[in-house]
Amino acid sequence: MKRRGETTAEPSGTPGLTTTNTAEQSKKMRVIYVVYIIVSLDITWMFLQFSVTPYLAKKLGFDTLWFGYLQTTVGLIQLIGGPMFGRFGDLFGARAALSLACAATTVSFLLLAVANHPVLLFVHKLPTVFMHVLPACQMVVTDLSEPEKRAEALSKLGLCFGIGMIAGSTLGGNISARYGETFAACVGAAGSAFSLLLVLNFIPKSTKSEASRSTTKSENQNKKVFSLGEITRLMKFPGVTRIFLIKIIAGLPSGIFQVMFSIIAMDFFKLEAQQNGYLMAYFGIVQMVVQGGVIGRLTSRFPEKSLLLLSIGITAGVGLAQAYMQTVFHLCLTVTPWMFSLSVFNVITDSMLTKIVPSSDTGTMLGLCASVQSLVRTIGPTIGGFLYMNYGLASIGLIEFFVNIVVFVYLLYRQRSNTERQKE
């Protein structure tokens, strides 16, 4: 029995709490939707640049070797900038990080627009040290999504990637063919400036939770943006080093094919800029379908370790197919399983790594994940150029096959060993 005057707090407090949670969740979703728009735009401008740069480099006298040096320069710069940028996002917030990335992209396009000498083509790559829009958006989505729904939320960024790939490849090929590379670069600069305006108007200063924010302030007050000690600390979390090694080893052969694709399209398949744009648009459609309609359903039904194993196994099969393809039609047949395996591999490894570390360090971790891609772009063109020039396209596919088969067997053996230990 209750005394007179006593009230029960739960019934009266619950509606207000529910309303607050609903409003907070709605606010988070609005920010996530804006982030999806920013990613779609950024990838559009990125693939517009991909459609322009190889042909501009050819006009300026670059051969396959020097174009490989250009790609290596980009990878090296972003390899240095990735961890710094992720740490910057953890320390100063999402808005500052995204603003810096969009501003750097704008400057890069402006430099590309005035590039009329081989040296200037290298100079326009310098701002790429801060051009990490996708990792910054991944940080925002990671901060605002629930851990159990993180892989699905990150896969939606892949859907945006596909949209941007289609739009950027089509725009880049057509604009450069009709109006020239300079005009295409100016379009990219204007688009990046618009993305910057979206960031300044719709992205909150910080997307971390209050507890995570206070932890970050107390722990990082005297720490630098770049700290090897912080990277070492994150690598010591159980499972982080192993997943990182898998991400590098299994991802390197596919990355080599990716960074060499523009050269392969021009030299092996003899495609013009407009045709290359249409082919990249096809890649975008496949990736959009896979990441928007498939990965979310898979992550809700199957464990991440099983999906990681599946993606590596499919990549091995794709590598074998790429070793023996001869026509564009053969290439198109391999695109669907290749995009599926790459999308699952990247989403799952990023999701696993951000779940291991504290929420206050997700930006740094995603910056390190971006550095893996930068590492591939750093050494990929040199390795890919050497293999392609000396042993042909088949050598790249066969290496992709053998490396992924080895990783697949290792993971399968480890998974079975863990299952047997649990039974005992």
C-alpha positions in Angstrom: 0.0 0.0 0.0 1.1 3.5 -0.8 0.9 6.4 1.6 -1.2 9.5 0.7 0.8 12.0 -1.2 3.2 9.5 -2.6 3.5 9.3 -6.4 5.0 6.8 -8.7 7.7 8.5 -10.9 7.7 6.0 -13.7 4.3 6.6 -15.3 4.6 10.4 -15.3 8.2 10.4 -16.4 8.0 7.8 -19.1 6.1 9.8 -21.7 8.5 12.7 -21.5 11.5 10.4 -21.6 10.0 8.7 -24.7 9.4 12.0 -26.4 12.9 13.1 -25.7 14.4 9.9 -27.0 12.3 10.1 -30.1 13.3 13.7 -30.8 16.9 12.8 -30.2 16.7 9.8 -32.6 15.0 11.9 -35.2 17.7 14.5 -34.9 20.4 11.9 -35.4 18.7 10.4 -38.4 18.5 13.9 -40.0 22.2 14.3 -39.6 22.9 10.8 -41.0 20.7 11.6 -44.1 22.7 14.8 -44.7 25.9 12.8 -44.4 24.6 10.3 -47.0 24.0 13.3 -49.4 27.5 14.7 -48.7 29.1 11.2 -49.4 27.1 10.9 -52.7 28.3 14.4 -53.8 31.9 13.8 -52.8 32.1 10.4 -54.6 30.5 12.1 -57.6 33.4 14.7 -57.7 36.0 12.0 -57.0 34.9 9.8 -59.9 34.6 12.9 -62.1 38.3 13.5 -61.3 39.1 9.8 -62.0 37.5 10.2 -65.4 39.6 13.4 -66.1 43.1 12.8 -64.6 44.3 9.8 -66.8 43.5 11.6 -70.0 44.9 14.9 -68.9 48.1 13.1 -67.8 48.3 11.5 -71.2 48.0 14.9 -72.9 50.8 16.2 -70.7 53.1 13.3 -71.8 52.7 10.9 -68.9 53.4 7.2 -69.7 52.2 4.2 -67.6 55.3 4.5 -65.3 54.8 8.2 -64.6 51.1 7.8 -64.1 52.0 5.1 -61.5 54.3 7.6 -59.8 51.4 10.1 -59.6 49.1 7.5 -58.1 51.8 6.4 -55.6 52.2 10.1 -54.6 48.5 10.3 -53.8 48.6 7.1 -51.7 51.7 8.2 -49.8 50.2 11.6 -49.0 46.9 10.1 -47.8 48.8 7.4 -45.9 50.4 10.2 -43.8 47.2 12.1 -43.5 44.8 9.3 -42.7 45.7 8.7 -39.0 46.2 12.5 -38.4 42.8 13.2 -39.9 41.0 10.6 -37.8 42.6 11.9 -34.7 41.7 15.4 -35.7 38.1 14.3 -35.9 38.1 12.8 -32.4 39.7 15.9 -30.9 37.9 18.7 -32.7 34.6 17.2 -33.8 32.8 16.1 -37.0 32.0 19.6 -38.4 35.7 20.7 -38.2 36.9 17.4 -39.8 34.4 17.5 -42.7 34.9 21.2 -43.3 38.6 20.6 -43.6 38.1 17.7 -46.0 35.6 19.5 -48.3 37.8 22.6 -48.4 40.8 20.5 -49.3 38.8 18.9 -52.1 37.8 22.3 -53.5 41.4 23.5 -53.5 42.6 20.3 -55.3 40.0 20.7 -58.1 41.1 24.4 -58.5 44.7 23.3 -58.8 43.7 20.6 -61.4 41.9 23.2 -63.4 45.1 25.2 -63.9 47.4 22.2 -64.3 49.0 22.7 -67.7 52.4 21.2 -66.8 53.4 17.7 -65.4 54.7 19.3 -62.2 51.3 21.0 -61.6 49.6 17.7 -61.9 51.7 16.5 -59.0 51.0 19.7 -57.1 47.3 19.4 -57.3 47.6 16.1 -55.3 49.1 17.8 -52.2 45.7 18.8 -50.6 44.8 15.1 -50.6 46.5 14.9 -47.2 43.2 16.3 -45.8 40.8 14.9 -48.4 39.1 12.2 -46.2 35.4 13.0 -46.6 34.4 9.4 -46.6 36.2 8.4 -43.4 34.8 11.6 -41.7 31.3 10.6 -42.8 32.0 7.0 -41.5 32.9 8.5 -38.2 29.6 10.5 -38.0 27.6 7.4 -38.9 29.5 5.2 -36.4 28.9 7.8 -33.6 25.2 8.1 -34.3 24.3 4.5 -35.0 23.7 1.6 -32.6 26.5 -1.0 -32.5 24.2 -3.8 -33.6 23.1 -1.7 -36.6 26.5 -0.3 -37.4 27.4 -2.6 -40.3 24.0 -1.8 -42.0 24.4 1.9 -41.5 27.9 1.8 -42.9 26.7 -0.2 -45.9 24.3 2.6 -46.8 27.4 4.8 -47.3 28.4 2.2 -49.9 25.0 2.8 -51.6 25.9 6.5 -51.7 29.3 5.4 -53.1 27.5 3.6 -56.0 25.3 6.6 -56.7 28.3 8.9 -56.8 30.3 6.4 -59.0 27.5 6.4 -61.5 27.0 10.2 -61.6 30.7 11.1 -61.4 31.8 8.6 -64.1 29.0 9.7 -66.5 29.5 13.4 -65.8 33.3 13.2 -66.0 33.4 11.3 -69.3 30.8 13.5 -71.0 31.9 16.9 -69.7 35.6 16.3 -70.5 34.7 15.0 -74.0 32.5 18.0 -74.8 34.0 20.9 -72.8 37.5 19.7 -71.8 39.3 18.7 -68.6 39.6 22.3 -67.3 35.8 22.8 -67.3 35.3 19.4 -65.6 37.7 20.4 -62.9 35.8 23.6 -62.3 32.6 21.7 -62.0 34.2 19.5 -59.3 35.4 22.6 -57.4 32.0 24.1 -57.4 30.4 20.9 -56.3 32.9 20.5 -53.4 32.2 24.1 -52.3 28.5 23.2 -52.1 29.3 20.1 -50.0 31.2 22.5 -47.6 28.1 24.6 -47.3 26.1 21.5 -46.3 28.6 20.6 -43.6 28.6 24.1 -42.1 24.8 24.3 -42.0 23.7 20.8 -41.0 26.5 18.9 -39.3 26.8 19.4 -35.5 30.1 20.4 -33.9 30.5 17.0 -32.3 28.6 13.7 -32.9 30.1 11.9 -29.9 27.9 11.0 -26.9 28.2 13.1 -23.8 30.1 10.4 -21.9 32.4 9.8 -24.8 32.9 13.6 -25.2 33.9 14.1 -21.6 36.2 11.2 -21.8 37.8 12.5 -24.9 38.3 16.0 -23.3 39.9 14.6 -20.1 42.1 12.1 -21.8 43.2 14.0 -24.9 43.6 17.5 -23.4 47.4 17.4 -23.8 47.7 15.0 -26.7 48.7 15.8 -30.2 46.8 15.3 -33.4 49.4 12.7 -34.6 50.6 10.3 -31.9 52.3 7.0 -32.5 51.5 6.1 -28.9 47.7 6.4 -29.6 48.1 4.2 -32.7 50.0 1.6 -30.6 47.4 1.8 -27.9 44.6 1.0 -30.3 46.6 -1.8 -31.9 46.9 -3.5 -28.5 43.1 -4.1 -28.2 42.3 -7.8 -28.7 41.8 -8.7 -32.3 42.7 -5.3 -33.8 46.2 -6.2 -35.2 44.9 -9.5 -36.6 42.0 -7.8 -38.5 44.3 -5.1 -39.7 46.7 -7.6 -41.1 43.8 -9.4 -42.9 42.6 -6.0 -44.2 46.0 -5.2 -45.7 47.0 -8.7 -47.0 43.7 -9.7 -48.5 42.9 -6.2 -49.7 46.2 -5.5 -51.4 45.7 -7.6 -54.6 42.2 -6.2 -55.2 43.5 -2.8 -54.6 46.3 -3.2 -57.2 43.6 -4.0 -59.8 41.6 -1.0 -58.7 44.4 1.5 -58.9 45.5 0.0 -62.3 42.1 -0.1 -63.8 42.3 3.3 -65.6 45.5 2.1 -67.3 44.0 -1.3 -68.0 40.9 0.3 -69.5 43.0 2.5 -71.9 45.7 0.0 -72.8 44.2 -3.5 -72.6 40.5 -2.8 -73.4 41.3 0.3 -75.6 38.4 2.4 -74.1 38.0 6.1 -74.7 37.1 8.5 -71.9 33.4 8.4 -72.5 33.3 4.6 -72.8 35.3 4.3 -69.6 32.8 6.6 -67.9 29.9 4.3 -68.9 31.8 1.3 -67.6 32.4 2.9 -64.3 28.8 3.8 -64.1 28.0 0.1 -64.6 30.3 -0.6 -61.6 28.4 2.0 -59.6 25.0 0.4 -60.4 26.3 -3.0 -59.2 27.8 -1.5 -56.0 24.6 0.5 -55.3 22.5 -2.7 -55.5 24.9 -4.7 -53.5 25.4 -2.2 -50.7 21.9 -0.8 -50.6 19.9 -4.0 -50.9 22.1 -6.9 -50.0 24.6 -6.2 -47.2 22.1 -4.9 -44.7 20.1 -8.1 -45.0 23.1 -10.3 -44.7 24.5 -8.5 -41.6 21.1 -8.9 -39.8 21.1 -12.7 -40.5 24.7 -13.9 -40.4 27.6 -13.3 -38.1 30.3 -10.9 -39.2 33.1 -13.5 -39.1 31.2 -15.7 -41.6 30.6 -12.8 -43.9 34.3 -11.9 -43.8 35.2 -15.5 -44.7 32.6 -15.5 -47.6 33.9 -12.2 -49.0 37.5 -13.4 -49.1 36.5 -16.7 -50.7 34.6 -14.9 -53.5 37.5 -12.5 -54.1 39.8 -15.5 -54.7 37.4 -16.8 -57.3 37.1 -13.4 -59.0 40.9 -13.1 -59.1 41.1 -16.4 -61.0 38.4 -15.2 -63.5 40.2 -11.8 -64.0 43.4 -13.7 -64.9 41.8 -15.2 -67.9 39.4 -12.4 -69.1 40.0 -11.0 -72.6 37.0 -8.7 -73.4 35.0 -6.0 -71.7 32.1 -8.5 -71.6 34.3 -10.9 -69.5 35.1 -7.9 -67.2 31.4 -7.1 -66.8 30.7 -10.7 -65.8 33.3 -10.5 -62.9 32.1 -7.1 -61.7 29.1 -8.3 -59.7 30.9 -10.9 -57.5 33.9 -8.6 -57.3 31.9 -5.6 -56.0 30.0 -7.8 -53.7 33.1 -9.2 -52.1 34.9 -5.9 -51.8 31.8 -4.2 -50.3 31.3 -6.9 -47.7 35.0 -7.1 -46.9 35.3 -3.3 -46.3 32.1 -2.8 -44.4 32.6 -5.9 -42.1 36.2 -5.1 -41.3 35.4 -1.4 -40.5 32.5 -2.5 -38.4 34.5 -5.1 -36.4 37.3 -2.6 -35.7 35.1 0.2 -34.5 33.2 -2.2 -32.2 36.5 -3.3 -30.5 37.8 0.2 -29.6 36.1 2.8 -27.3 33.6 5.1 -28.9 35.9 8.1 -28.2 38.5 6.5 -30.6 36.3 5.6 -33.5 37.5 8.5 -35.6 41.2 7.5 -35.1 40.3 3.9 -36.0 38.5 4.8 -39.1 41.4 7.1 -40.1 43.7 4.0 -39.7 41.3 2.0 -41.9 41.5 4.7 -44.5 45.3 4.5 -44.3 45.1 0.9 -45.3 43.5 2.0 -48.6 46.1 4.7 -48.9 48.9 2.1 -48.4 47.4 0.1 -51.2 47.4 3.2 -53.4 51.0 3.9 -52.4 52.6 0.6 -53.3 49.8 -0.7 -55.6 50.7 1.4 -58.7 54.4 0.4 -58.5 53.6 -3.3 -58.0 50.8 -3.2 -60.5 52.7 -1.4 -63.2 55.7 -3.8 -62.8 53.4 -6.9 -63.0 51.3 -5.5 -65.9 54.3 -4.4 -68.0 56.3 -7.5 -67.5 53.8 -10.4 -67.0 50.5 -9.0 -68.3 47.1 -8.6 -66.8 46.8 -12.3 -65.9 49.6 -11.9 -63.2 47.5 -9.5 -61.2 44.5 -11.8 -61.2 46.5 -14.9 -60.2 48.2 -13.1 -57.3 44.7 -12.0 -56.1 43.6 -15.6 -56.3 46.6 -17.2 -54.4 46.7 -14.5 -51.6 43.0 -14.7 -50.9 43.0 -18.5 -50.9 45.8 -18.5 -48.3 43.9 -16.0 -46.1 40.6 -18.0 -46.6 42.3 -21.2 -45.4 43.8 -19.5 -42.4 40.5 -18.0 -41.3 38.6 -21.2 -41.9 41.1 -23.1 -39.8 41.0 -20.5 -37.0 37.2 -20.5 -37.0 37.0 -24.3 -36.8 39.6 -24.4 -34.0 37.6 -21.9 -32.0 34.4 -23.9 -32.5 36.2 -27.1 -31.2 37.5 -25.2 -28.2 34.0 -24.0 -27.3 32.6 -27.5 -27.6 35.3 -28.8 -25.2 
